[in-house]
Amino acid sequence: MKLEMTTGRLELYKYEESYVNEPHRHPDWFQMTIPVRGACEFTQSGMTYHLAEGEALIQRPEEEHHFRTGPGESVLIVKLHGSLLPVPENRGNRFDVNPAEAAEKFGVWTSEVINSRNDESLRAAESRVVHEVSRMLEAGMPPAPGHAADADLIRTIADPHLRDAWDYIRAHYKSAIPVETLSAIALQSRYHFIRSFKAATGLTPHQTILKLRMQEARRLLIRTSETVTAISAGLGFSSASQFYRSFLKDEGKTPEQYRRDNRI
């Protein structure tokens, strides 16, 4: 089955069951290919990808591509004119989505396009797609090189033992980490370690652990359907109320408000 809907600046497609198309290019369009049930074999610029549910792929203008689906499989295609969605070149082609949520969003998009009664309502429908696809890409794409990523920070720490301590935090931040464990890794006294760690990173060990937990909490709230209680427990907070207080202080919103405002 094939569903197709176009507006001139936006194209939405849904392919179900067995489907295969021929290699082709889009001169002025970005395309997002999103498997939402089963897998999808996708060939792009001479490379073949075996995409599982939620493993989405971007096709930039002029990139040759084609794909095939099999029985029981379903793929969503979202095409936006390049003037609407200029995707940065340094962010790669892959991004992750929650397949159930992507399918739900797609249903809303097609419904709003179908029910558009004039140019104004059609433009509003297009704007919604652009806004939500942009959020989807931002949440699911890897960070751009040089954007203060963790790996970049650790390379700036001159003391190799402090780097070992930071690396330990990065690997175990979801668990309780005694400062004594970190100071032993850094070969420093507890007091000296806290001072030298903050001087090197700008944060205390406790602040670093909390920062990493908040980053992961935001990702989980946007990209999964896990309950706030489950997220709290998985990130090592002693209670859901502690997580609530920390998240509200860090983000200025409750976890539920953040999820509602940023859901993709």
Accessible surface in RSA format (square Angstrom, percent):
REM  Atomic radii and reference values for relative SASA: ProtOr
REM  Chains: A
REM  Algorithm: Lee & Richards
REM  Probe-radius: 1.40
REM  Slices: 20
REM RES _ NUM      All-atoms   Total-Side   Main-Chain    Non-polar    All polar
REM                ABS   REL    ABS   REL    ABS   REL    ABS   REL    ABS   REL
RES MET A   1   134.82  69.8  93.22  61.7  41.60  99.0  69.18  58.8  65.65  87.0
RES LYS A   2   102.41  50.0  72.44  44.4  29.97  71.3  36.13  32.5  66.28  70.6
RES LEU A   3    59.75  33.3  55.23  39.5   4.52  11.4  59.75  42.0   0.00   0.0
RES GLU A   4    97.24  55.8  68.24  51.6  29.01  69.1  18.42  35.6  78.83  64.4
RES MET A   5    29.52  15.3  24.04  15.9   5.49  13.1  28.81  24.5   0.72   0.9
RES THR A   6    71.35  50.7  45.38  46.0  25.97  61.9  13.33  17.9  58.02  87.7
RES THR A   7    32.00  22.8   2.23   2.3  29.77  70.9  12.36  16.6  19.65  29.7
RES GLY A   8    56.77  70.0   0.00   N/A  56.77  70.0  38.18 104.8  18.59  41.6
RES ARG A   9    80.70  33.9  80.70  41.1   0.00   0.0  35.76  48.9  44.94  27.2
RES LEU A  10     0.70   0.4   0.70   0.5   0.00   0.0   0.70   0.5   0.00   0.0
RES GLU A  11    26.18  15.0  26.18  19.8   0.00   0.0   0.20   0.4  25.98  21.2
RES LEU A  12     0.64   0.4   0.64   0.5   0.00   0.0   0.64   0.5   0.00   0.0
RES TYR A  13    25.89  12.1  25.89  14.7   0.00   0.0  10.60   8.0  15.29  18.8
RES LYS A  14    55.22  26.9  55.22  33.9   0.00   0.0   7.53   6.8  47.69  50.8
RES TYR A  15    14.77   6.9  14.77   8.4   0.00   0.0   0.49   0.4  14.29  17.6
RES GLU A  16    27.85  16.0  27.26  20.6   0.59   1.4   1.30   2.5  26.55  21.7
RES GLU A  17    81.08  46.5  81.08  61.3   0.00   0.0  43.98  85.1  37.10  30.3
RES SER A  18    76.83  64.9  53.60  71.5  23.24  53.5  40.75  86.8  36.08  50.5
RES TYR A  19    62.24  29.1  53.01  30.2   9.22  24.0  43.40  32.6  18.84  23.2
RES VAL A  20    84.30  55.5  67.74  61.3  16.56  39.9  67.74  58.9  16.56  44.9
RES ASN A  21    28.35  19.6  19.86  19.2   8.50  20.5  16.66  40.1  11.69  11.3
RES GLU A  22   136.92  78.6 132.66 100.4   4.26  10.2  60.86 117.7  76.06  62.1
RES PRO A  23    67.08  48.9  46.68  42.6  20.40  74.2  46.68  38.5  20.40 126.8
RES HIS A  24    59.37  32.4  51.69  35.9   7.68  19.6  47.51  49.0  11.86  13.8
RES ARG A  25   131.02  55.0 110.23  56.2  20.79  49.5  29.89  40.9 101.13  61.3
RES HIS A  26    22.20  12.1  21.34  14.8   0.85   2.2  13.38  13.8   8.82  10.3
RES PRO A  27    81.59  59.5  73.60  67.1   7.99  29.0  73.60  60.8   7.99  49.6
RES ASP A  28    81.07  56.8  76.97  76.6   4.10   9.7  11.56  27.2  69.52  69.3
RES TRP A  29    37.35  15.0  36.72  17.8   0.63   1.5  16.07   8.6  21.28  34.5
RES PHE A  30    13.72   6.9  13.72   8.5   0.00   0.0  13.72   8.3   0.00   0.0
RES GLN A  31     5.69   3.2   5.69   4.2   0.00   0.0   0.00   0.0   5.69   4.3
RES MET A  32     1.54   0.8   1.54   1.0   0.00   0.0   1.54   1.3   0.00   0.0
RES THR A  33     0.00   0.0   0.00   0.0   0.00   0.0   0.00   0.0   0.00   0.0
RES ILE A  34     3.06   1.7   3.06   2.3   0.00   0.0   3.06   2.2   0.00   0.0
RES PRO A  35     0.00   0.0   0.00   0.0   0.00   0.0   0.00   0.0   0.00   0.0
RES VAL A  36    20.86  13.7   7.41   6.7  13.45  32.4   7.41   6.4  13.45  36.5
RES ARG A  37    99.58  41.8  99.51  50.7   0.06   0.2  55.31  75.6  44.26  26.8
RES GLY A  38    27.80  34.3   0.00   N/A  27.80  34.3  26.52  72.8   1.28   2.9
RES ALA A  39    44.41  40.8  43.02  66.4   1.39   3.2  43.14  60.7   1.28   3.4
RES CYS A  40     2.88   2.2   0.00   0.0   2.88   6.8   2.47   6.3   0.41   0.4
RES GLU A  41    65.48  37.6  60.75  46.0   4.72  11.2  10.25  19.8  55.23  45.1
RES PHE A  42     0.00   0.0   0.00   0.0   0.00   0.0   0.00   0.0   0.00   0.0
RES THR A  43    27.99  19.9  27.78  28.2   0.21   0.5  20.07  27.0   7.92  12.0
RES GLN A  44     3.23   1.8   1.87   1.4   1.36   3.2   1.44   3.1   1.79   1.4
RES SER A  45    71.49  60.4  39.17  52.3  32.33  74.5  44.27  94.3  27.23  38.1
RES GLY A  46    74.92  92.4   0.00   N/A  74.92  92.4  35.80  98.2  39.12  87.6
RES MET A  47   116.54  60.4 112.68  74.6   3.86   9.2  82.67  70.3  33.87  44.9
RES THR A  48    72.20  51.4  43.67  44.3  28.53  68.0  23.47  31.5  48.73  73.7
RES TYR A  49    32.50  15.2  28.62  16.3   3.88  10.1  21.07  15.8  11.42  14.1
RES HIS A  50   136.03  74.3 111.78  77.7  24.24  62.0  76.18  78.5  59.85  69.6
RES LEU A  51     0.35   0.2   0.21   0.2   0.14   0.4   0.35   0.2   0.00   0.0
RES ALA A  52    47.40  43.6  46.24  71.4   1.16   2.6  47.15  66.4   0.26   0.7
RES GLU A  53    85.38  49.0  67.20  50.8  18.18  43.3  17.07  33.0  68.31  55.8
RES GLY A  54     4.75   5.9   0.00   N/A   4.75   5.9   3.35   9.2   1.41   3.1
RES GLU A  55    59.97  34.4  59.56  45.1   0.41   1.0  12.72  24.6  47.25  38.6
RES ALA A  56     0.00   0.0   0.00   0.0   0.00   0.0   0.00   0.0   0.00   0.0
RES LEU A  57     0.00   0.0   0.00   0.0   0.00   0.0   0.00   0.0   0.00   0.0
RES ILE A  58     0.00   0.0   0.00   0.0   0.00   0.0   0.00   0.0   0.00   0.0
RES GLN A  59     1.11   0.6   0.63   0.5   0.49   1.2   0.63   1.3   0.49   0.4
RES ARG A  60    18.01   7.6  15.74   8.0   2.26   5.4  11.20  15.3   6.81   4.1
RES PRO A  61    43.04  31.4  30.26  27.6  12.78  46.5  30.26  25.0  12.78  79.5
RES GLU A  62    91.81  52.7  86.49  65.4   5.32  12.7  48.09  93.0  43.72  35.7
RES GLU A  63    40.59  23.3  37.35  28.3   3.24   7.7  17.84  34.5  22.75  18.6
RES GLU A  64    74.34  42.7  71.93  54.4   2.41   5.7   7.17  13.9  67.17  54.8
RES HIS A  65     1.86   1.0   0.98   0.7   0.88   2.2   1.86   1.9   0.00   0.0
RES HIS A  66    51.57  28.2  51.51  35.8   0.06   0.2  34.52  35.6  17.05  19.8
RES PHE A  67     5.16   2.6   3.19   2.0   1.96   5.1   5.16   3.1   0.00   0.0
RES ARG A  68   124.53  52.3 123.35  62.9   1.18   2.8  30.93  42.3  93.61  56.7
RES THR A  69    10.18   7.2   0.00   0.0  10.18  24.2   2.16   2.9   8.01  12.1
RES GLY A  70    17.39  21.5   0.00   N/A  17.39  21.5  15.85  43.5   1.55   3.5
RES PRO A  71   115.47  84.2  96.92  88.3  18.55  67.4  97.55  80.5  17.92 111.4
RES GLY A  72    37.15  45.8   0.00   N/A  37.15  45.8  29.30  80.4   7.85  17.6
RES GLU A  73    35.98  20.7  35.98  27.2   0.00   0.0   3.85   7.5  32.13  26.2
RES SER A  74     0.58   0.5   0.58   0.8   0.00   0.0   0.14   0.3   0.44   0.6
RES VAL A  75     0.08   0.1   0.08   0.1   0.00   0.0   0.08   0.1   0.00   0.0
RES LEU A  76     2.48   1.4   2.48   1.8   0.00   0.0   2.48   1.7   0.00   0.0
RES ILE A  77     4.36   2.5   4.36   3.2   0.00   0.0   4.36   3.1   0.00   0.0
RES VAL A  78     0.62   0.4   0.62   0.6   0.00   0.0   0.62   0.5   0.00   0.0
RES LYS A  79    18.82   9.2  18.82  11.5   0.00   0.0   3.04   2.7  15.78  16.8
RES LEU A  80     0.00   0.0   0.00   0.0   0.00   0.0   0.00   0.0   0.00   0.0
RES HIS A  81    57.56  31.5  57.56  40.0   0.00   0.0  39.81  41.0  17.74  20.6
RES GLY A  82    20.28  25.0   0.00   N/A  20.28  25.0  13.00  35.7   7.27  16.3
RES SER A  83    87.70  74.1  46.56  62.1  41.14  94.8  51.31 109.3  36.39  51.0
RES LEU A  84    37.32  20.8  22.15  15.8  15.17  38.1  24.70  17.3  12.62  34.0
RES LEU A  85    11.56   6.4  11.56   8.3   0.00   0.0  11.56   8.1   0.00   0.0
RES PRO A  86   102.09  74.4  86.20  78.6  15.89  57.8  87.24  72.0  14.85  92.3
RES VAL A  87     9.48   6.2   1.04   0.9   8.44  20.3   2.71   2.4   6.77  18.4
RES PRO A  88    71.93  52.4  59.78  54.5  12.15  44.2  71.91  59.4   0.01   0.1
RES GLU A  89   137.11  78.7 112.68  85.2  24.44  58.2  66.65 128.9  70.47  57.5
RES ASN A  90    83.08  57.3  63.92  61.8  19.16  46.1  39.65  95.4  43.43  42.0
RES ARG A  91    30.07  12.6  26.93  13.7   3.14   7.5   4.04   5.5  26.03  15.8
RES GLY A  92    40.22  49.6   0.00   N/A  40.22  49.6  36.22  99.4   4.00   9.0
RES ASN A  93    40.43  27.9  35.73  34.5   4.69  11.3   3.02   7.3  37.41  36.2
RES ARG A  94    98.11  41.2  96.63  49.3   1.48   3.5  46.23  63.2  51.88  31.4
RES PHE A  95     3.25   1.6   0.36   0.2   2.89   7.5   2.61   1.6   0.65   1.9
RES ASP A  96    64.10  44.9  64.10  63.8   0.00   0.0  13.19  31.0  50.91  50.8
RES VAL A  97    12.22   8.0   0.81   0.7  11.40  27.5   3.00   2.6   9.22  25.0
RES ASN A  98    25.61  17.7  20.59  19.9   5.02  12.1   4.32  10.4  21.29  20.6
RES PRO A  99    34.05  24.8  33.62  30.6   0.43   1.6  33.79  27.9   0.26   1.6
RES ALA A 100    74.63  68.6  59.32  91.5  15.31  34.8  68.53  96.5   6.10  16.2
RES GLU A 101    16.03   9.2  15.56  11.8   0.47   1.1  15.90  30.8   0.13   0.1
RES ALA A 102     3.04   2.8   0.91   1.4   2.13   4.8   1.35   1.9   1.69   4.5
RES ALA A 103    42.84  39.4  32.92  50.8   9.93  22.6  33.85  47.7   9.00  23.8
RES GLU A 104   122.00  70.0 109.13  82.6  12.86  30.6  43.64  84.4  78.36  64.0
RES LYS A 105    34.11  16.6  34.11  20.9   0.00   0.0  10.59   9.5  23.52  25.1
RES PHE A 106     7.73   3.9   7.73   4.8   0.00   0.0   7.73   4.7   0.00   0.0
RES GLY A 107    36.49  45.0   0.00   N/A  36.49  45.0  31.31  85.9   5.18  11.6
RES VAL A 108    49.61  32.6  45.83  41.5   3.78   9.1  49.05  42.6   0.56   1.5
RES TRP A 109     3.87   1.6   2.79   1.4   1.08   2.5   3.79   2.0   0.08   0.1
RES THR A 110    13.27   9.4  13.27  13.5   0.00   0.0   1.32   1.8  11.95  18.1
RES SER A 111    50.19  42.4  46.19  61.6   4.00   9.2  26.09  55.6  24.10  33.8
RES GLU A 112    59.07  33.9  51.82  39.2   7.25  17.3  29.09  56.3  29.97  24.5
RES VAL A 113    16.55  10.9   9.70   8.8   6.85  16.5   9.70   8.4   6.85  18.6
RES ILE A 114   117.99  67.1  89.93  67.0  28.07  67.7  97.03  69.9  20.96  56.9
RES ASN A 115    98.21  67.7  82.13  79.4  16.08  38.7  31.26  75.2  66.95  64.7
RES SER A 116    28.19  23.8   4.17   5.6  24.02  55.3   4.53   9.6  23.66  33.2
RES ARG A 117   225.86  94.8 187.67  95.7  38.19  90.9  69.89  95.5 155.97  94.5
RES ASN A 118    89.28  61.6  73.70  71.2  15.58  37.5  41.73 100.4  47.55  46.0
RES ASP A 119   109.15  76.5 106.07 105.6   3.09   7.3  29.02  68.3  80.13  79.9
RES GLU A 120   142.74  81.9 132.44 100.2  10.30  24.5  53.74 103.9  89.00  72.7
RES SER A 121    40.23  34.0  32.56  43.4   7.67  17.7  37.01  78.8   3.21   4.5
RES LEU A 122    35.50  19.8  35.50  25.4   0.00   0.0  35.50  24.9   0.00   0.0
RES ARG A 123   102.91  43.2 102.65  52.3   0.26   0.6  41.80  57.1  61.11  37.0
RES ALA A 124    62.61  57.6  48.43  74.7  14.18  32.3  56.18  79.1   6.43  17.0
RES ALA A 125     4.25   3.9   1.87   2.9   2.38   5.4   2.94   4.1   1.31   3.5
RES GLU A 126     1.05   0.6   1.05   0.8   0.00   0.0   1.05   2.0   0.00   0.0
RES SER A 127    67.16  56.8  59.00  78.7   8.16  18.8  34.95  74.4  32.21  45.1
RES ARG A 128    86.96  36.5  79.82  40.7   7.14  17.0  27.99  38.3  58.97  35.7
RES VAL A 129     0.36   0.2   0.36   0.3   0.00   0.0   0.36   0.3   0.00   0.0
RES VAL A 130    29.07  19.1  29.07  26.3   0.00   0.0  29.07  25.3   0.00   0.0
RES HIS A 131    98.35  53.8  93.08  64.7   5.27  13.5  61.86  63.8  36.49  42.5
RES GLU A 132    16.74   9.6  16.51  12.5   0.22   0.5   3.28   6.3  13.46  11.0
RES VAL A 133     2.72   1.8   2.72   2.5   0.00   0.0   2.72   2.4   0.00   0.0
RES SER A 134    44.34  37.5  38.45  51.3   5.89  13.6  31.79  67.7  12.56  17.6
RES ARG A 135    77.77  32.7  72.34  36.9   5.43  12.9  20.15  27.5  57.62  34.9
RES MET A 136     3.70   1.9   3.70   2.5   0.00   0.0   1.54   1.3   2.16   2.9
RES LEU A 137    11.89   6.6  11.89   8.5   0.00   0.0  11.89   8.4   0.00   0.0
RES GLU A 138   118.51  68.0 106.48  80.6  12.02  28.6  49.95  96.6  68.56  56.0
RES ALA A 139    24.19  22.2   3.66   5.6  20.53  46.7  14.23  20.0   9.96  26.4
RES GLY A 140     7.31   9.0   0.00   N/A   7.31   9.0   0.33   0.9   6.98  15.6
RES MET A 141    17.43   9.0   5.03   3.3  12.40  29.5   0.27   0.2  17.16  22.7
RES PRO A 142    71.31  52.0  63.77  58.1   7.54  27.4  70.85  58.5   0.46   2.9
RES PRO A 143    91.87  67.0  73.94  67.4  17.93  65.2  79.46  65.6  12.41  77.1
RES ALA A 144     4.57   4.2   2.70   4.2   1.87   4.3   2.70   3.8   1.87   5.0
RES PRO A 145    98.94  72.1  74.78  68.2  24.16  87.8  86.50  71.4  12.44  77.3
RES GLY A 146    63.59  78.4   0.00   N/A  63.59  78.4  30.73  84.3  32.86  73.6
RES HIS A 147   123.04  67.2 101.12  70.3  21.92  56.1  65.15  67.1  57.90  67.4
RES ALA A 148    91.27  83.9  61.65  95.1  29.62  67.4  71.19 100.2  20.08  53.2
RES ALA A 149    29.25  26.9  20.44  31.5   8.81  20.0  29.25  41.2   0.00   0.0
RES ASP A 150    36.37  25.5  32.32  32.2   4.05   9.6  15.51  36.5  20.87  20.8
RES ALA A 151    55.57  51.1  48.83  75.4   6.74  15.3  53.28  75.0   2.29   6.1
RES ASP A 152    37.11  26.0  34.12  34.0   2.98   7.1  20.23  47.6  16.87  16.8
RES LEU A 153    48.10  26.8  44.26  31.7   3.83   9.6  47.99  33.7   0.11   0.3
RES ILE A 154    34.42  19.6  34.42  25.6   0.00   0.0  34.42  24.8   0.00   0.0
RES ARG A 155   166.41  69.9 136.96  69.8  29.46  70.1  70.68  96.6  95.74  58.0
RES THR A 156    98.02  69.7  65.59  66.5  32.44  77.3  70.64  94.9  27.39  41.4
RES ILE A 157     1.50   0.9   0.36   0.3   1.14   2.7   1.17   0.8   0.33   0.9
RES ALA A 158    94.89  87.2  67.45 104.1  27.44  62.4  77.31 108.9  17.57  46.6
RES ASP A 159    47.77  33.5  40.17  40.0   7.60  18.0  20.46  48.1  27.31  27.2
RES PRO A 160    71.05  51.8  70.12  63.9   0.93   3.4  70.24  58.0   0.81   5.0
RES HIS A 161    70.99  38.8  70.99  49.3   0.00   0.0  46.06  47.5  24.92  29.0
RES LEU A 162     9.18   5.1   9.18   6.6   0.00   0.0   9.18   6.5   0.00   0.0
RES ARG A 163    80.08  33.6  79.46  40.5   0.62   1.5  14.20  19.4  65.88  39.9
RES ASP A 164    76.61  53.7  71.48  71.1   5.13  12.1  12.83  30.2  63.78  63.6
RES ALA A 165     0.00   0.0   0.00   0.0   0.00   0.0   0.00   0.0   0.00   0.0
RES TRP A 166     7.32   2.9   7.32   3.5   0.00   0.0   6.97   3.7   0.35   0.6
RES ASP A 167    80.85  56.6  79.99  79.6   0.87   2.1   8.45  19.9  72.41  72.2
RES TYR A 168    70.96  33.1  65.77  37.4   5.19  13.5  38.63  29.0  32.34  39.9
RES ILE A 169     0.00   0.0   0.00   0.0   0.00   0.0   0.00   0.0   0.00   0.0
RES ARG A 170    89.81  37.7  85.26  43.5   4.56  10.9  22.80  31.2  67.01  40.6
RES ALA A 171    75.86  69.8  37.17  57.4  38.69  88.0  46.72  65.8  29.14  77.2
RES HIS A 172    77.08  42.1  72.74  50.6   4.34  11.1  49.08  50.6  28.00  32.6
RES TYR A 173    18.29   8.5  18.06  10.3   0.23   0.6   7.97   6.0  10.32  12.7
RES LYS A 174    92.48  45.1  85.42  52.4   7.06  16.8  40.35  36.3  52.13  55.5
RES SER A 175    62.21  52.6  56.90  75.9   5.31  12.2  28.23  60.1  33.98  47.6
RES ALA A 176    94.68  87.1  66.76 103.0  27.92  63.5  71.95 101.3  22.73  60.2
RES ILE A 177    20.84  11.9   2.31   1.7  18.53  44.7   3.50   2.5  17.34  47.1
RES PRO A 178    75.36  54.9  63.49  57.9  11.88  43.2  74.81  61.8   0.55   3.4
RES VAL A 179    32.36  21.3  29.95  27.1   2.41   5.8  29.95  26.0   2.41   6.5
RES GLU A 180    97.99  56.3  93.58  70.8   4.40  10.5  60.33 116.7  37.66  30.7
RES THR A 181    47.24  33.6  40.37  40.9   6.87  16.4  28.12  37.8  19.12  28.9
RES LEU A 182     0.59   0.3   0.59   0.4   0.00   0.0   0.59   0.4   0.00   0.0
RES SER A 183     7.59   6.4   7.59  10.1   0.00   0.0   0.00   0.0   7.59  10.6
RES ALA A 184    67.06  61.7  49.19  75.9  17.87  40.7  60.12  84.7   6.95  18.4
RES ILE A 185    51.42  29.3  37.90  28.2  13.52  32.6  45.65  32.9   5.77  15.7
RES ALA A 186     2.25   2.1   0.00   0.0   2.25   5.1   0.00   0.0   2.25   6.0
RES LEU A 187   127.27  70.9  93.07  66.6  34.20  86.0 102.41  71.9  24.86  66.9
RES GLN A 188    37.07  20.7  17.70  12.9  19.38  46.1  17.73  37.7  19.34  14.7
RES SER A 189    71.43  60.4  52.16  69.6  19.27  44.4  55.30 117.8  16.13  22.6
RES ARG A 190   122.20  51.3 116.37  59.3   5.83  13.9  38.81  53.0  83.39  50.5
RES TYR A 191   151.89  70.9 148.69  84.6   3.20   8.3 121.03  91.0  30.86  38.0
RES HIS A 192    96.67  52.8  96.47  67.1   0.20   0.5  62.54  64.5  34.13  39.7
RES PHE A 193     0.00   0.0   0.00   0.0   0.00   0.0   0.00   0.0   0.00   0.0
RES ILE A 194    49.43  28.1  49.43  36.8   0.00   0.0  49.43  35.6   0.00   0.0
RES ARG A 195   146.07  61.3 135.65  69.2  10.42  24.8  31.39  42.9 114.67  69.5
RES SER A 196    21.71  18.3  14.28  19.1   7.42  17.1  20.20  43.0   1.51   2.1
RES PHE A 197     0.54   0.3   0.54   0.3   0.00   0.0   0.54   0.3   0.00   0.0
RES LYS A 198   101.42  49.5  98.86  60.7   2.56   6.1  49.32  44.4  52.10  55.5
RES ALA A 199    91.75  84.4  49.24  76.0  42.52  96.7  61.56  86.7  30.19  80.0
RES ALA A 200    39.80  36.6  11.28  17.4  28.52  64.9  21.92  30.9  17.88  47.4
RES THR A 201    22.14  15.7   1.30   1.3  20.84  49.7   4.31   5.8  17.83  27.0
RES GLY A 202    50.29  62.0   0.00   N/A  50.29  62.0  32.73  89.8  17.56  39.3
RES LEU A 203    54.37  30.3  54.37  38.9   0.00   0.0  54.37  38.2   0.00   0.0
RES THR A 204    30.17  21.5  30.17  30.6   0.00   0.0  27.02  36.3   3.15   4.8
RES PRO A 205     3.44   2.5   3.44   3.1   0.00   0.0   3.44   2.8   0.00   0.0
RES HIS A 206   127.46  69.7 124.06  86.2   3.39   8.7  87.66  90.3  39.79  46.3
RES GLN A 207    75.88  42.4  72.08  52.7   3.81   9.1  20.77  44.2  55.12  41.8
RES THR A 208     4.48   3.2   4.48   4.5   0.00   0.0   4.20   5.6   0.28   0.4
RES ILE A 209    18.97  10.8  18.97  14.1   0.00   0.0  18.97  13.7   0.00   0.0
RES LEU A 210    51.30  28.6  50.22  35.9   1.08   2.7  51.01  35.8   0.28   0.8
RES LYS A 211    88.67  43.3  83.03  50.9   5.64  13.4  48.43  43.6  40.24  42.9
RES LEU A 212     5.35   3.0   3.87   2.8   1.48   3.7   3.87   2.7   1.48   4.0
RES ARG A 213    25.11  10.5  25.11  12.8   0.00   0.0   0.09   0.1  25.02  15.2
RES MET A 214     1.31   0.7   1.31   0.9   0.00   0.0   1.31   1.1   0.00   0.0
RES GLN A 215    69.74  39.0  61.00  44.6   8.74  20.8  24.96  53.1  44.77  34.0
RES GLU A 216    24.55  14.1  22.48  17.0   2.07   4.9   3.74   7.2  20.81  17.0
RES ALA A 217     0.00   0.0   0.00   0.0   0.00   0.0   0.00   0.0   0.00   0.0
RES ARG A 218    57.64  24.2  57.64  29.4   0.00   0.0  14.84  20.3  42.80  25.9
RES ARG A 219    89.74  37.7  83.62  42.6   6.12  14.6  43.89  60.0  45.85  27.8
RES LEU A 220    19.23  10.7  19.23  13.8   0.00   0.0  19.23  13.5   0.00   0.0
RES LEU A 221     0.07   0.0   0.07   0.1   0.00   0.0   0.07   0.1   0.00   0.0
RES ILE A 222    20.79  11.8  20.79  15.5   0.00   0.0  20.79  15.0   0.00   0.0
RES ARG A 223    43.68  18.3  36.29  18.5   7.39  17.6   3.89   5.3  39.79  24.1
RES THR A 224    30.24  21.5  29.03  29.4   1.21   2.9  30.24  40.6   0.00   0.0
RES SER A 225    79.11  66.9  55.32  73.8  23.80  54.8  41.86  89.1  37.26  52.2
RES GLU A 226    74.63  42.8  65.40  49.5   9.22  22.0  34.31  66.4  40.32  32.9
RES THR A 227    84.68  60.2  79.39  80.5   5.28  12.6  77.77 104.5   6.91  10.4
RES VAL A 228    16.23  10.7  13.05  11.8   3.18   7.7  13.05  11.3   3.18   8.6
RES THR A 229    89.70  63.8  88.76  90.0   0.94   2.2  59.62  80.1  30.08  45.5
RES ALA A 230    46.24  42.5  33.66  51.9  12.58  28.6  41.10  57.9   5.13  13.6
RES ILE A 231     1.17   0.7   0.00   0.0   1.17   2.8   1.17   0.8   0.00   0.0
RES SER A 232     2.26   1.9   2.26   3.0   0.00   0.0   0.68   1.4   1.58   2.2
RES ALA A 233    72.37  66.5  50.89  78.5  21.48  48.9  55.26  77.8  17.11  45.3
RES GLY A 234    48.37  59.6   0.00   N/A  48.37  59.6  36.64 100.6  11.73  26.3
RES LEU A 235     1.51   0.8   1.51   1.1   0.00   0.0   1.51   1.1   0.00   0.0
RES GLY A 236    31.41  38.7   0.00   N/A  31.41  38.7  13.75  37.7  17.66  39.6
RES PHE A 237    15.77   7.9   2.91   1.8  12.86  33.5   3.32   2.0  12.45  35.6
RES SER A 238   102.11  86.3  59.45  79.3  42.66  98.3  56.65 120.6  45.47  63.7
RES SER A 239    47.38  40.0  37.75  50.4   9.63  22.2  41.53  88.4   5.85   8.2
RES ALA A 240    33.77  31.1  26.05  40.2   7.72  17.6  26.05  36.7   7.72  20.5
RES SER A 241    60.57  51.2  53.38  71.2   7.19  16.6  42.59  90.7  17.98  25.2
RES GLN A 242    64.33  36.0  64.25  47.0   0.08   0.2  10.19  21.7  54.14  41.1
RES PHE A 243     0.00   0.0   0.00   0.0   0.00   0.0   0.00   0.0   0.00   0.0
RES TYR A 244    73.12  34.1  72.34  41.2   0.78   2.0  57.33  43.1  15.79  19.5
RES ARG A 245   152.81  64.2 144.75  73.8   8.07  19.2  75.85 103.7  76.96  46.6
RES SER A 246    21.81  18.4  15.03  20.1   6.78  15.6   5.79  12.3  16.02  22.4
RES PHE A 247     0.06   0.0   0.06   0.0   0.00   0.0   0.06   0.0   0.00   0.0
RES LEU A 248    87.30  48.6  83.88  60.0   3.42   8.6  83.88  58.9   3.42   9.2
RES LYS A 249   190.35  92.9 157.21  96.5  33.14  78.9 109.73  98.8  80.63  85.9
RES ASP A 250    78.75  55.2  44.87  44.7  33.89  80.1  10.33  24.3  68.42  68.2
RES GLU A 251    58.58  33.6  37.16  28.1  21.42  51.0   3.94   7.6  54.64  44.6
RES GLY A 252    58.81  72.5   0.00   N/A  58.81  72.5  31.23  85.7  27.58  61.8
RES LYS A 253    70.36  34.3  70.26  43.1   0.10   0.2  44.14  39.7  26.23  27.9
RES THR A 254    37.75  26.8  37.55  38.1   0.20   0.5  34.73  46.7   3.02   4.6
RES PRO A 255     0.00   0.0   0.00   0.0   0.00   0.0   0.00   0.0   0.00   0.0
RES GLU A 256    78.27  44.9  73.72  55.8   4.55  10.8  57.18 110.6  21.09  17.2
RES GLN A 257    70.32  39.3  70.32  51.4   0.00   0.0  10.37  22.1  59.94  45.5
RES TYR A 258    21.66  10.1  21.66  12.3   0.00   0.0   6.37   4.8  15.29  18.9
RES ARG A 259    42.15  17.7  42.15  21.5   0.00   0.0  24.79  33.9  17.36  10.5
RES ARG A 260   164.25  69.0 138.48  70.6  25.76  61.3  76.59 104.7  87.66  53.1
RES ASP A 261    60.84  42.6  41.82  41.6  19.02  45.0  19.09  44.9  41.75  41.6
RES ASN A 262    21.11  14.6  20.23  19.6   0.88   2.1   0.40   1.0  20.71  20.0
RES ARG A 263    55.46  23.3  48.28  24.6   7.19  17.1  25.79  35.2  29.67  18.0
RES ILE A 264     3.54   2.0   2.54   1.9   1.00   2.4   3.17   2.3   0.37   1.0
END  Absolute sums over single chains surface
CHAIN  1 A    13403.2      10909.0       2494.2       7434.5       5968.6
END  Absolute sums over all chains
TOTAL         13403.2      10909.0       2494.2       7434.5       5968.6
